[in-house]
């Protein structure tokens, strides 16, 4: 969603946030102190304009959400902050989801300054929610993945439909979505062809589809099963055209 230059700038800003706020020197911080961290994250990291686009203490039916992110009057997602010293729990999530449901906002970010949980609020009866991602900026082993996912929340991404793209990505990789693709006629035909060739048999599409459905639905003992390695296809370099024939050229310093 971001240009390469903007992506690199985002990564640099996340690293600065980690260096400034997530060092070992900070171990205990109350909610008001944590909000100072989140102010920095929303403005200096994600790129939203303070006050205008980062609305603090946003009133929702007599209560207040910590932040509402809005651009040109359109509300995009709310942010609920908990103390740095607290672990995010189910009651915190219910609070954030209730705020979004009461205000008609589709997205909620729940954070304690180091862990960031992002939720899609689904307006059904009853109201549902789905965690789209969670990142922990204190976990150095997962920072690369964190950079890639936080990109979708940046202002420049959001203005280009970043939240819709993020939801599509989350939906595409669910087990039910992949299961539908495995059962589609095109995939069934490929599996049938490979199975018939490997075992010198003649199974039909219906038999293959029924077996794929069993693979999806039933628990299978995979002990001793090795997942085949995916081989990345390399682009075949273009061959140089053959030298022209029957053409005489004259050069003073021919290269050998």
N, C-alpha and C positions, 0 to 999 in steps of 0.2 A: 504493500500500500504506500509506503514511503519511498522516495528516491534513495539511492545508495548513500548520498551525502547526508540526507536527513536521518537515515537509519543509523549511520555512524555517529551523528551528533546525539541521537537518542541514547545510544549505548554509552557514550562518554558521560552523559548527564546521569544515567542510572549508576554508573561507577562512582561518580562524585557523590551521589546520594548515599550510596553504601558506605563510602569512606567517611562521610561527614556524620551520618546518623547510626550506622549499624556496626560501629567499632565495639570492641570489647569493653570500652569505658562506660558505655550506656547499658545498664542492666535493669534499671527500674525507672519507669517513667509513667506518670499518670495520664489521663485522657487529654487534658488540656495541653500537656507537653507533646503528646503524640500528634495532636492537631497541627502543631508547628511543623512537624515533619511532613505531614500530609499536605499542608499549604505549599511547601517546597516541591513536593512530588507532583502536585497537580499543575503548578505554574512552571517551574524550572525544568521538570522532566517531561511532562506531557504537553506543555506549551499553551495552556489556557490562560486567559487574561484574568488577573485577580479582580475581584469584585464584580466585574461585568459578566464574566463567563463562569466564575467560581462563586456561586451564591452560598454564603454561610448561614447556618441556623435557619434553614428553609422551613417555613411553617407548613405543616400538613395536618389539617383537622385538629388544631389545638396542640399538637406536638411538633417537635422540630427534628428534621433530618440534619445531620452535620453539614452536608454539602449537597448542592444540586449543580450539575454541570449543564449549562445551557448556552446556546449560540444563537444570536439574533432572536431571542425569546423562545426558542424551541428547546425543551428539556430533553436531554439525552440519557443521562444516568445519574443516580444519586450515590452518595458515598457515606457510609456509616463507619465511624472511627471508634475503636476500642483501645483501651490503654495498652501501651507497648508491653507491659508486664503480664498482660492477660493472654490466655489462649482463646482463640475464637471458638465459640461453642454454638449449639443449636438455638439457644435463646437469643443470641445476637443475630443469628440468621433470620429467625422469625420476625424480629424487630425490623430488620432491613426490608424483608419481603413485604411486611405489612405497610411500611411507608410507601413502597413502590406501588402496591395494589391500591392504596387509598388515593394516591395522586395520579394513577394512570400512567406510570413510568415503567417502561419495559425492562430496565436494567438496573442492577444494584451492585455496587462494589463494597465489600466488607473487608476492613483491614485493621491491623494493629501496628501498622508502620513497617513491618517486616514481612508479614504474610498478607497476600492480596488474593481474595476469593471473589470471583466475578460470576454473577447469576443472571439468568434470563427469567423474567417473571412471565408466566403464561396465564393469560386471562381466560380461564375456563371455570367451570363450576364443579368442585371448589377451585380456588386459585392454586396453581401449581408453580413450581420453580425448578430450574435445572442448573446445576453448577456447570459453567462453561470452561472455566480454568481456575487453577490455584497455583500461585508461585510463591516461593519463599526466597527472598533476596539474601538471606543469611546462608543459603545452601550453595556454595561455590560450584558444586558439581552440576547444578542445573541452571546456571546463569545463562548459557547460550539459548536454551529453550525459553527462558524468561524474557530475554530480549525480543525473541521472535513473537511472543504472545502479547507482550505489553505494547508492541508497535500498533496493534489494532485500537488501543485506547487513546493514542496520541491525537491531538487536535487535527493535524493535517490528514490523518487516516480517517478519522471520524467524519470529516467533511466530505470524504470520497466514498462514504458508505461502508466504513470499516466495521461497524457493529453488525451490519447485515452479512458481510463477508465472514466475520467471525462465527456467526450463528450457522451459516451454511457449512462452514468447515467442521463445526462441532457436530452438526446433524449428519454430514456425509460419512463420518467415521464411527457412527454408532453401530453396534452389532446388528441391529435390525436392518439398518440401511445396507450394510455389506451383505447380509443374508439375502436381501431382495436381489442384489446384483448377482450373487452366486446362483440364484435360481432362474435367472433370465435365460431365454432361449439361446442367445449367442454364446454365453458361458457354458451352458449345458452341452451345446454342440461341440465345443472345443474339448471339454472333458471326455465326452463320448469317443471322440476321434482318438485322443491320447490313450484312453483305457483300452479301447479295442485293439490299437496297435501294440500296446505293451503286453497284453495278455492273449492276443490272437483270438479274440472273441468278437461277437456281434451283438452288443447291447444297444437298445434303442434309447431315444431321448427320455422317454417316460421312466425307464428303469434308472437312468443316471440321475434324473431330477429327484426321484424318490430317495436315492442313496445320499445325495447332497443334503436333502432335508433331514435325514437321520444324523448326518455329521453335525448339522447345526443344532438339532434338538437334543441329541443324546450325549451323555458324558462318555468320552472315549479314553481308554488307557493309552497314553502316548509314551509309556516307558520304552526306551530303545528306539523311539522315532526321531530321526534327524531331519530338521527343517532344511530343505534345499537352499543353498546359497543363491541369491539373486546375482546374476552376471550383468553388469552394466554394459550396454552396447556402446562401443566407441564409434564416433563418426569416422567413416572411411574417408581418408584424404583423397582429394581429387587427383586423378592421375594426370601427369603432364601429357599434353597432346603429342602424338608421334611427330617426329621431325618431318618437315615437308620434303618431298622428293622432287627431282627434276627442276630444282631451283638452285641456281648458282649465285652465291653472294660473295662479295669481295670486301674484306676488311683488312686494315693495316696491321692491327694487333689482335689477332684472334685469340680468344680465351680457350684454354685447354681444360 
